[in-house]
Amino acid sequence: MKTISSRDFNQHPSEVKKAADQGPVMITKRGKPGHILLNVEAYQKLTGTRPKITELLAMPGSEDIDLEVPRLDDLAQPANFS
């Protein structure tokens, strides 16, 4: 696990985010552990969660994705009251 001071985190956020893509990054404050930075995939694996479709559609750039939803006409059945 990579360790970085909060000062370095504030001065070089891009580098710390790149490091978090390789694994967890511990951010220290005055030499003591303060936070752990994970990328989304590692967090989801740790918590056992998956993104919801609403979260995926709200992501920047998602407006450029063509989403074709097939029409499901065969789901509705007339009620039989006999």
C-alpha positions as CSV (number, residue, x, y, z in Angstrom):
1,M,0.0,0.0,0.0
2,K,1.4,3.4,-1.0
3,T,1.5,6.0,1.8
4,I,1.4,9.8,1.1
5,S,1.1,12.8,3.4
6,S,-2.0,15.0,3.2
7,R,0.3,17.8,2.1
8,D,1.5,15.8,-0.9
9,F,-2.1,14.7,-1.6
10,N,-3.1,18.4,-1.8
11,Q,-0.2,19.3,-4.0
12,H,-0.3,16.4,-6.4
13,P,-3.9,15.0,-6.6
14,S,-3.5,13.6,-10.1
15,E,-0.6,11.5,-9.1
16,V,-2.4,10.2,-6.1
17,K,-5.4,9.3,-8.1
18,K,-3.2,7.4,-10.6
19,A,-1.6,5.6,-7.6
20,A,-5.1,4.6,-6.4
21,D,-5.7,2.9,-9.7
22,Q,-2.9,0.5,-8.8
23,G,-4.0,-0.1,-5.2
24,P,-5.2,1.6,-2.0
25,V,-3.4,4.8,-1.0
26,M,-3.0,5.7,2.7
27,I,-3.1,9.5,3.3
28,T,-1.5,10.5,6.6
29,K,-1.9,13.6,8.6
30,R,1.1,14.5,10.8
31,G,2.5,11.0,10.3
32,K,-0.7,9.2,11.4
33,P,-3.1,7.3,9.1
34,G,-6.1,9.5,8.2
35,H,-7.8,8.2,5.1
36,I,-7.6,5.5,2.5
37,L,-8.2,6.4,-1.1
38,L,-9.6,3.6,-3.4
39,N,-10.7,3.7,-7.0
40,V,-14.4,2.9,-7.6
41,E,-13.8,-0.7,-8.7
42,A,-11.9,-1.5,-5.6
43,Y,-14.5,0.1,-3.4
44,Q,-17.3,-1.8,-5.1
45,K,-15.4,-5.0,-4.7
46,L,-14.8,-4.3,-1.0
47,T,-18.5,-3.4,-0.3
48,G,-20.0,-5.9,-2.7
49,T,-22.0,-3.2,-4.5
50,R,-22.5,-2.5,-8.2
51,P,-23.4,0.8,-9.7
52,K,-27.1,1.5,-10.4
53,I,-28.2,2.3,-13.9
54,T,-29.2,5.8,-12.8
55,E,-25.6,6.4,-11.6
56,L,-24.2,5.1,-14.9
57,L,-26.5,7.2,-16.9
58,A,-25.6,10.3,-14.9
59,M,-21.9,9.9,-15.6
60,P,-20.3,12.5,-17.9
61,G,-20.2,11.4,-21.5
62,S,-23.2,9.0,-21.0
63,E,-25.3,11.3,-23.3
64,D,-23.2,10.0,-26.2
65,I,-24.1,6.4,-25.6
66,D,-26.9,4.9,-27.8
67,L,-29.2,2.9,-25.6
68,E,-31.7,0.8,-27.4
69,V,-34.3,-0.7,-25.2
70,P,-36.4,-3.5,-26.9
71,R,-40.1,-3.2,-26.7
72,L,-41.6,-6.1,-24.7
73,D,-45.1,-6.5,-26.1
74,D,-45.7,-10.0,-24.9
75,L,-45.6,-9.3,-21.1
76,A,-49.2,-8.2,-20.8
77,Q,-51.8,-10.9,-20.8
78,P,-55.6,-10.4,-20.8
79,A,-57.3,-11.3,-17.5
80,N,-59.3,-14.5,-17.5
81,F,-62.3,-14.1,-15.1
82,S,-64.0,-17.3,-16.0
